[in-house]
Amino acid sequence: MGLPKFVKLVEMGPRDGLQNEHAVIGSDDKVRYIDLLSETGLQWIEVTSFVSPKAIPQLADAADVFSRIRKAPGVRYPVLVPNMKGYDRAKAAGVDAVAVFTAASETFTKRNINMTIDESLETFRDVVRAAKGDGMWVRGYVSTAFGSPFGDEVTPAMVVDVSMKLMEMGCNELSIGDTIGVGVPSQLDELIPALANEIPLNQLAFHFHDTRGTALANVYAALQHGVHIFDSSAGGLGGCPYAPGATGNVGTEDVIYLLHSMNIETGVDLGKVRAASRFIRGVLDHDLTSKAFQALEAADVRAGAATAAP
């Protein structure tokens, strides 16, 4: 199969990126970060989660942040919701796109949301039904699709089974996640055809973490199967509070650099994504992990030093 000519990127930085930060980030900084991302050409930015503040204190300001961001024309701002209570809060805030989440690993699901996979699907059935009834766009996430942090086996058949159940509820799109960053291209060669037998490729996204440095290799492998929707995080921010050892998402800059160098369009301005990452780096207490961000920032410093030299 030929490579796609255009790839849709779904930006994870404001939600999946920031939720794993230890230092509490102010709402003003979150709003500014999202507003900068809205200027990049990204058309999908997942901005927050209406989860219990006790579960993830970092996102306790979900309604405030969502209400204050500048909604750019043509950009959709989905939010994660864990249950009907979260959905009701999101709806009251004016949300028009939501995401629900479960996993292919039974142990991870129990550790993450204190439910079995089947129990989580029953919970989300009500959320999806309500969201579709309200005319909302709905995304489903399947975490730990390539391996579990707790050692239980995850097979392609298990991933397909959970994925089909989410799609049958009425999800518009499904994101398949390598939550702990253990996946390799050969797994995609097996999993994508199995999924594509049941779900159209234009409804399938992939969400790679770069814990072991294989995220970009997996992006390329998925491209070769015709996948053209990928989640990424500006600067490579992210991780998972419930997956020990999981590091950040694949960097948005890294994916853009790869795709644009291969003449695959994204509609996203790499320089403006770097500006958003540069801003949030100044807010955080650590450097960013995106290799393209690091390299391009260093090149700019060298160029500036050369210009300033007598």
C-alpha positions in Angstrom: 0.0 0.0 0.0 1.3 3.5 -0.9 2.0 6.0 1.8 -0.8 8.5 2.5 -0.4 12.0 1.0 -1.9 13.7 4.1 -1.8 12.8 7.8 -4.1 14.1 10.5 -2.3 14.8 13.8 -4.2 14.9 17.1 -2.3 17.0 19.6 -2.1 15.4 23.1 0.1 17.9 24.9 -2.5 19.8 26.9 -4.2 16.7 28.3 -2.0 13.5 28.0 1.1 15.6 28.2 0.4 17.8 31.2 -1.5 15.2 33.3 1.8 13.5 34.1 3.6 16.6 35.4 4.3 16.6 39.1 4.3 20.4 39.5 0.8 22.0 39.3 0.6 24.2 36.2 -1.5 27.3 36.4 -4.7 27.7 34.4 -3.4 30.8 32.7 -0.3 28.9 31.4 -2.5 26.0 30.1 -4.7 28.5 28.3 -1.8 30.2 26.7 -0.2 26.9 25.7 -3.4 25.7 24.0 -3.9 29.1 22.3 -0.4 28.8 20.9 -1.2 25.3 19.6 -4.4 26.7 18.0 -2.2 28.9 15.8 -0.2 26.0 14.4 -2.6 24.6 11.8 -3.4 21.6 14.1 -7.1 20.9 13.7 -7.5 18.5 16.7 -6.2 19.4 20.1 -7.3 17.3 23.1 -7.3 20.0 25.8 -8.2 18.4 29.1 -10.1 15.7 31.0 -13.2 16.0 33.1 -11.9 13.4 35.5 -12.3 13.6 39.3 -9.9 16.2 40.7 -8.9 13.7 43.3 -7.7 11.3 40.6 -5.7 13.8 38.6 -5.3 17.1 40.5 -3.5 18.6 37.5 -6.7 18.7 35.5 -9.0 20.0 38.3 -9.4 23.2 36.3 -10.9 21.5 33.2 -14.0 23.6 32.9 -12.1 26.8 33.5 -9.5 26.1 31.0 -12.0 24.9 28.3 -14.1 28.0 28.8 -11.2 30.4 28.4 -9.2 29.0 25.5 -9.6 30.8 22.2 -11.5 28.5 19.9 -9.9 28.8 16.5 -12.1 28.3 13.4 -11.9 24.8 12.0 -10.2 23.4 15.2 -11.9 20.8 17.3 -11.1 20.5 21.0 -12.1 17.1 22.4 -11.9 16.3 26.1 -11.6 13.0 27.9 -14.5 11.9 30.1 -14.4 8.9 32.5 -18.1 8.5 33.3 -21.5 10.3 33.1 -20.6 12.7 35.9 -17.6 13.8 33.9 -19.7 13.9 30.7 -22.3 16.2 32.4 -19.5 18.6 33.5 -18.1 18.6 30.0 -21.4 19.3 28.4 -22.1 22.1 30.8 -18.8 23.7 29.8 -19.8 23.7 26.1 -17.8 20.8 24.9 -18.8 19.3 21.5 -16.4 16.4 21.2 -15.5 13.8 23.9 -13.3 10.8 24.3 -13.8 7.6 26.3 -11.1 5.1 27.3 -10.6 1.5 28.2 -7.7 -0.9 27.7 -6.8 -4.3 26.2 -5.1 -5.3 29.4 -7.5 -6.5 32.2 -5.0 -5.8 34.9 -4.3 -2.3 33.6 -8.0 -1.4 33.4 -8.5 -2.5 37.0 -5.5 -0.5 38.2 -6.4 2.5 36.1 -10.1 2.9 36.7 -10.9 0.1 39.2 -13.1 -1.8 36.7 -12.9 -4.8 34.5 -12.8 -4.2 30.7 -16.4 -5.3 30.4 -17.5 -3.0 33.3 -15.7 0.0 31.7 -17.4 -0.7 28.4 -20.8 -0.7 30.2 -19.9 2.6 31.8 -18.9 4.2 28.5 -21.9 2.8 26.7 -24.1 5.4 28.6 -21.6 8.2 27.9 -21.4 7.4 24.2 -25.2 7.1 23.9 -25.6 10.5 25.6 -22.9 12.2 23.6 -24.3 10.9 20.3 -27.8 12.0 21.4 -26.4 15.5 22.0 -24.8 15.6 18.5 -21.2 15.3 19.8 -18.3 13.7 18.0 -16.9 10.7 20.0 -13.5 9.1 20.1 -12.6 5.8 21.8 -9.2 4.9 23.2 -7.8 1.4 23.6 -4.8 1.6 25.9 -2.0 -1.0 26.4 -2.7 -2.5 22.9 1.0 -3.6 22.6 1.7 -4.7 26.1 0.8 -4.2 29.8 2.9 -2.7 32.5 1.8 -5.5 34.8 2.9 -8.4 32.7 -0.5 -9.8 31.6 -0.6 -10.9 28.0 -2.2 -8.7 25.3 -2.9 -10.3 21.9 -4.1 -8.7 18.6 -7.4 -10.6 19.0 -8.0 -9.0 22.4 -7.3 -5.5 20.9 -9.7 -6.2 18.0 -12.4 -7.4 20.4 -12.3 -4.3 22.6 -12.0 -2.0 19.5 -15.1 -3.5 17.9 -17.2 -3.1 21.1 -16.2 0.6 21.2 -17.1 1.1 17.6 -20.4 -0.7 17.9 -21.3 1.8 20.6 -21.0 4.6 18.0 -17.5 6.0 18.3 -16.5 8.1 15.3 -12.8 7.3 15.7 -10.6 4.9 17.6 -7.1 5.5 18.9 -5.0 2.4 19.5 -2.4 3.1 22.2 1.1 1.8 23.0 0.8 3.2 26.6 4.1 1.9 27.9 6.1 2.2 24.6 7.0 -1.4 24.1 5.6 -1.8 20.5 7.7 -2.6 17.5 6.8 -2.5 13.7 6.3 -6.3 13.5 3.4 -6.0 15.9 1.8 -3.4 13.7 2.2 -5.7 10.7 0.0 -8.2 12.6 -2.4 -5.8 14.4 -3.3 -3.3 11.6 -4.6 -5.9 9.1 -6.6 -7.5 11.9 -8.2 -4.2 12.8 -8.7 -3.1 9.2 -10.7 -6.3 8.5 -13.3 -4.9 10.9 -12.8 -1.1 11.1 -12.2 1.3 8.2 -8.7 2.8 8.2 -10.1 6.3 8.1 -11.5 5.7 11.6 -8.3 4.3 13.1 -5.6 6.3 14.8 -2.4 5.2 16.6 -1.0 6.6 19.8 2.7 5.8 20.4 4.8 6.5 23.5 8.5 6.6 22.9 9.7 4.9 26.1 12.1 2.6 24.2 12.8 4.8 21.2 10.5 2.9 18.8 7.7 5.4 18.3 8.8 6.9 15.0 9.6 3.4 13.6 6.1 2.5 14.5 4.7 5.6 12.9 6.4 4.7 9.7 5.3 1.1 9.9 1.7 2.2 10.3 2.0 4.6 7.4 3.0 1.7 5.2 -0.4 0.1 6.0 -2.3 3.2 5.1 -2.9 4.6 8.6 -3.1 8.4 8.3 -4.2 9.5 11.9 -1.6 9.8 14.7 -1.6 11.2 18.2 1.4 13.2 19.2 2.5 15.6 21.9 4.3 18.9 21.5 7.8 18.6 22.8 7.3 14.9 23.6 5.4 15.6 26.8 3.4 12.9 28.5 3.4 9.6 30.2 0.7 7.7 32.2 0.2 8.0 36.0 -1.0 4.4 36.0 1.7 2.9 33.9 5.0 2.7 35.9 8.0 3.7 33.7 6.0 5.0 30.8 7.5 8.1 29.3 6.2 10.7 26.9 4.2 10.6 23.7 6.0 10.7 20.4 6.9 14.4 19.9 4.7 16.4 17.5 7.9 18.0 16.1 9.4 14.6 15.5 6.4 13.3 13.6 6.1 16.5 11.6 9.8 16.5 10.7 9.5 12.9 9.5 6.3 13.4 7.5 7.3 16.7 5.9 10.7 15.3 4.9 8.8 12.5 3.2 6.6 15.0 1.4 3.5 13.9 3.4 1.4 16.9 4.2 0.0 17.7 7.7 -1.2 21.3 7.3 0.8 22.1 10.5 3.5 24.7 10.9 6.5 23.1 12.6 7.9 26.5 13.7 4.7 27.4 15.4 4.6 24.1 17.2 8.1 24.7 18.4 6.9 28.1 19.7 4.2 26.4 21.8 6.7 23.8 23.1 9.2 26.6 23.9 6.5 28.3 25.9 5.5 25.3 28.0 9.2 24.4 28.5 9.6 27.7 30.2 6.7 26.8 32.5 7.9 23.4 33.4 10.8 22.4 35.6 12.5 20.1 33.0 13.6 19.9 29.4 11.5 18.5 26.6 12.3 15.1 25.0 11.4 15.7 21.3 14.6 15.1 19.3 13.5 17.4 16.5 12.6 20.2 19.0 16.0 19.8 20.6 17.9 19.8 17.4 16.1 22.7 15.8 16.4 24.8 18.9 20.1 24.1 19.1 20.5 25.0 15.4 18.8 28.3 16.0 21.2 29.0 18.9 24.2 28.2 16.8 22.9 30.3 13.9 22.3 33.2 16.3 25.8 32.9 17.8 27.3 32.9 14.3 25.3 36.0 13.3 26.4 37.8 16.5 30.1 36.9 16.0 32.4 39.8 15.0 
